[in-house]
Amino acid sequence: MFTIEHGFEATSITLIDDTATHLLEDVSINAFEDRITIEQWDADHDQMHRITLSMTQAHDLAAALDLPEGVYQRSDT
Protein backbone atom coordinates (compact mmCIF):
# COMPACT_ATOMS: atom_id res chain seq x y z
CA MET A 1 0.00 0.00 0.00
CA PHE A 2 1.17 3.56 -0.59
CA THR A 3 0.00 7.15 -0.25
CA ILE A 4 0.69 10.23 -2.41
CA GLU A 5 0.45 13.80 -1.15
CA HIS A 6 1.15 16.96 -3.17
CA GLY A 7 2.53 19.82 -1.09
CA PHE A 8 3.87 23.28 -1.81
CA GLU A 9 7.55 22.27 -1.90
CA ALA A 10 7.39 18.56 -2.70
CA THR A 11 5.34 15.55 -3.65
CA SER A 12 5.53 12.92 -0.90
CA ILE A 13 5.03 9.19 -1.40
CA THR A 14 4.88 6.82 1.56
CA LEU A 15 5.36 3.09 0.97
CA ILE A 16 3.68 1.02 3.68
CA ASP A 17 4.81 -2.56 4.23
CA ASP A 18 1.48 -4.25 4.96
CA THR A 19 1.96 -7.68 3.36
CA ALA A 20 5.26 -9.05 4.70
CA THR A 21 5.42 -11.50 7.59
CA HIS A 22 8.12 -9.33 9.20
CA LEU A 23 6.84 -5.78 8.74
CA LEU A 24 9.42 -3.13 7.90
CA GLU A 25 9.19 0.57 8.69
CA ASP A 26 7.45 2.85 6.18
CA VAL A 27 9.57 4.41 3.42
CA SER A 28 8.99 8.10 2.64
CA ILE A 29 9.97 9.51 -0.76
CA ASN A 30 9.95 13.29 -1.23
CA ALA A 31 10.29 14.70 -4.74
CA PHE A 32 11.52 18.30 -4.77
CA GLU A 33 12.29 20.42 -7.83
CA ASP A 34 16.02 19.57 -7.76
CA ARG A 35 16.32 16.34 -5.74
CA ILE A 36 14.55 13.31 -4.32
CA THR A 37 14.97 12.11 -0.74
CA ILE A 38 14.23 8.61 0.52
CA GLU A 39 13.83 8.13 4.28
CA GLN A 40 13.24 5.15 6.55
CA TRP A 41 13.21 4.95 10.34
CA ASP A 42 15.71 2.50 11.87
CA ALA A 43 14.16 1.35 15.15
CA ASP A 44 17.22 -0.72 16.06
CA HIS A 45 19.44 2.39 16.10
CA ASP A 46 16.70 4.94 16.92
CA GLN A 47 17.51 7.13 13.91
CA MET A 48 16.22 8.15 10.50
CA HIS A 49 18.22 7.10 7.43
CA ARG A 50 18.07 9.47 4.45
CA ILE A 51 19.33 9.04 0.90
CA THR A 52 19.34 12.05 -1.44
CA LEU A 53 19.33 11.56 -5.23
CA SER A 54 19.90 14.23 -7.84
CA MET A 55 17.26 14.37 -10.54
CA THR A 56 19.77 12.75 -12.93
CA GLN A 57 20.27 9.86 -10.51
CA ALA A 58 16.50 9.49 -10.10
CA HIS A 59 15.99 9.34 -13.88
CA ASP A 60 18.80 6.77 -14.16
CA LEU A 61 17.16 4.68 -11.42
CA ALA A 62 13.79 4.80 -13.17
CA ALA A 63 15.40 3.70 -16.45
CA ALA A 64 17.40 0.94 -14.72
CA LEU A 65 14.28 -0.71 -13.29
CA ASP A 66 13.31 -1.97 -16.77
CA LEU A 67 16.74 -2.99 -18.10
CA PRO A 68 18.76 -6.21 -17.93
CA GLU A 69 22.16 -6.41 -16.25
CA GLY A 70 24.82 -4.22 -17.88
CA VAL A 71 26.39 -0.76 -18.02
CA TYR A 72 24.34 2.04 -19.54
CA GLN A 73 24.44 5.76 -20.24
CA ARG A 74 21.19 7.65 -20.82
CA SER A 75 20.91 9.93 -23.83
CA ASP A 76 18.65 12.94 -23.25
CA THR A 77 18.55 13.90 -26.93
C-alpha positions as CSV (number, residue, x, y, z in Angstrom):
1,M,0.0,0.0,0.0
2,F,1.2,3.6,-0.6
3,T,0.0,7.2,-0.3
4,I,0.7,10.2,-2.4
5,E,0.4,13.8,-1.2
6,H,1.1,17.0,-3.2
7,G,2.5,19.8,-1.1
8,F,3.9,23.3,-1.8
9,E,7.6,22.3,-1.9
10,A,7.4,18.6,-2.7
11,T,5.3,15.6,-3.7
12,S,5.5,12.9,-0.9
13,I,5.0,9.2,-1.4
14,T,4.9,6.8,1.6
15,L,5.4,3.1,1.0
16,I,3.7,1.0,3.7
17,D,4.8,-2.6,4.2
18,D,1.5,-4.3,5.0
19,T,2.0,-7.7,3.4
20,A,5.3,-9.1,4.7
21,T,5.4,-11.5,7.6
22,H,8.1,-9.3,9.2
23,L,6.8,-5.8,8.7
24,L,9.4,-3.1,7.9
25,E,9.2,0.6,8.7
26,D,7.4,2.9,6.2
27,V,9.6,4.4,3.4
28,S,9.0,8.1,2.6
29,I,10.0,9.5,-0.8
30,N,9.9,13.3,-1.2
31,A,10.3,14.7,-4.7
32,F,11.5,18.3,-4.8
33,E,12.3,20.4,-7.8
34,D,16.0,19.6,-7.8
35,R,16.3,16.3,-5.7
36,I,14.5,13.3,-4.3
37,T,15.0,12.1,-0.7
38,I,14.2,8.6,0.5
39,E,13.8,8.1,4.3
40,Q,13.2,5.1,6.6
41,W,13.2,5.0,10.3
42,D,15.7,2.5,11.9
43,A,14.2,1.3,15.1
44,D,17.2,-0.7,16.1
45,H,19.4,2.4,16.1
46,D,16.7,4.9,16.9
47,Q,17.5,7.1,13.9
48,M,16.2,8.2,10.5
49,H,18.2,7.1,7.4
50,R,18.1,9.5,4.5
51,I,19.3,9.0,0.9
52,T,19.3,12.0,-1.4
53,L,19.3,11.6,-5.2
54,S,19.9,14.2,-7.8
55,M,17.3,14.4,-10.5
56,T,19.8,12.7,-12.9
57,Q,20.3,9.9,-10.5
58,A,16.5,9.5,-10.1
59,H,16.0,9.3,-13.9
60,D,18.8,6.8,-14.2
61,L,17.2,4.7,-11.4
62,A,13.8,4.8,-13.2
63,A,15.4,3.7,-16.4
64,A,17.4,0.9,-14.7
65,L,14.3,-0.7,-13.3
66,D,13.3,-2.0,-16.8
67,L,16.7,-3.0,-18.1
68,P,18.8,-6.2,-17.9
69,E,22.2,-6.4,-16.3
70,G,24.8,-4.2,-17.9
71,V,26.4,-0.8,-18.0
72,Y,24.3,2.0,-19.5
73,Q,24.4,5.8,-20.2
74,R,21.2,7.7,-20.8
75,S,20.9,9.9,-23.8
76,D,18.6,12.9,-23.2
77,T,18.5,13.9,-26.9
